[in-house]
Amino acid sequence: MTRIAYVNGRYLRHAEACIHVEDRGYQFADGVYEVCEVRHGMIVDLTRHLDRLGRSLSEIRIDWPMHRPALARVIREVLRRNRVRNGLFYLQVTRGVARRDHVFPAPGTRPSIVVTAKNVDPAVIAAKNAKGIKAITAPDNRWDRVDIKTVGLLPNALARQQAREAGAQEAIYVDAKGIVKEGAATNVWMVDQDGTLLTRPAAHGILRGITRTTLMDVAKTLGIPLREEEFTVERMLGAREVFITAATSICFPVVEIDGRTIANGHPGSVSQKIREAFFDIAEKTSIW
């Protein structure tokens, strides 16, 4: 089946989709994005993803590329045209096309928008969940505004590459004081020896992940003790469980960090319970 992309008002064959060479997203990483899961033909947490998109656009002073309801219709149409039942969509908005200059272009410059979608085999995700993944730690060398979901992801890409070369699947950022921040593309959680679920407060130098927010709802529903609290690498290494969350994976258990085994080296029960309950509790929007 031919993949279809949406680019600035047109539905195009994925292989033929393109943007202008002077699009500011291409030249300056001047844009923001969202990634959202689709499961069983339902978009997961669409409202919260669009809310965060609006915040990111506001923070860097880009207008919405179209009215929000119209954007939701475009997203659903891209998913339908790509026949996505289990997978994700990617949405990117940039400041648009203008003569290269560091300052913003003239008022009225139209933002650029791209929406793509793809299928993901649920069996692949299930296999990773059953086995768990490995991670490394890395010093956080990003800019301070990581709360904005910007397309400027070079530090994240370098960290992920470092993880891959070390035989791991994620890099966990650590600040200068040895405090865990977040993954290169995920939020990080641990279960302490008392069974309390911990994650770093969203107000302190991390992206407010949509899956993170919904997972907090899930934990409360399941009666799992939860605190937003900073924790060190050493405390994380001694945890009963560590796992990461993102829209692309929901919840992956981490069984090894920097070559050290977490607990018994197997996925724990808390992450399993949360993963099983997540879809039932999350908001679901039909693509039809």
Steps between C-alpha positions, in 0.01 A plus 500: 500500500626850413559721803336842495624820666326832555713804412364855510149421382577208268486123540804360319676172447748469785793461259402822321427714807743791538544843656665819376878523540455821704244360740615619841449157650766369261744788543453598865307214665240775546198286570324258732351153467280234655496120476187313600415130528216329317372173642217287360397789276482747789724806548634501856484826698445723196359787709807517723735479202326790327500696827878455524543592134315823570727576795815429298379723216419778746840476673690557173236736354379300202134517401289188465524387134121455496212489747534219751191303386626516140839368611333210679316417177828503304658265752213254472507518121875427487446201727213374285692541175791306647266237645660530842334283760798461734776755462557872535479835330765773489397865479744787443437873481775749407513878469475461123698603193698824494831643382772367730538732798527423870226747592137402450351554153243769430160470669261299290755236399305176489613217728590174328335176607584136435303197622617144441388165635623143510400159627690338786484126568358455854694173529830690480397727788373203701832319457695798634262528794542133583878516488572852621760736358847627589593863556805714563533831684627813327570859610222739401643741243171638363361853522290591803163516319450126467139559605438610139467206261728650237627327187856593606596150615871473416612442864230234536608330179864498613400351836289230335790415269732475801251260658480286188878477474503383863246226424215688670169641381472827696723768651389646833602862552661591831567854623822633654386395850442138398121541494306305238312724254342303215584275209614623160145435376318382813405578858667293774333332799616287790330293770681535832544225759177607671303449179450871429511614139726802446552735207672836476267803536404637159583854607869415530668476162311222323235471233153458642435171321140425408548132576659606829191704590259220412715245681460705818124467456543125451714464814240684708221284359695183584582626851876506438674748734648781289725799567652759268848506648857532378729198537868433442659248268611291799149492639367398160754219472375363832132517404252213496402604149600758239302570186467764230189639334423667167214520253685266264543222756274584798709314760830312460661332804872578540692196626857630471661845530869566431561126513341461845199274540183656642349281776481142367557600138141438393204734436313579820134473594426873530594581142303198383186608687528853368552386143200268513270770641630795298284468189181447702553826689651723229277718282421333167391672178382294203677568171164460326 
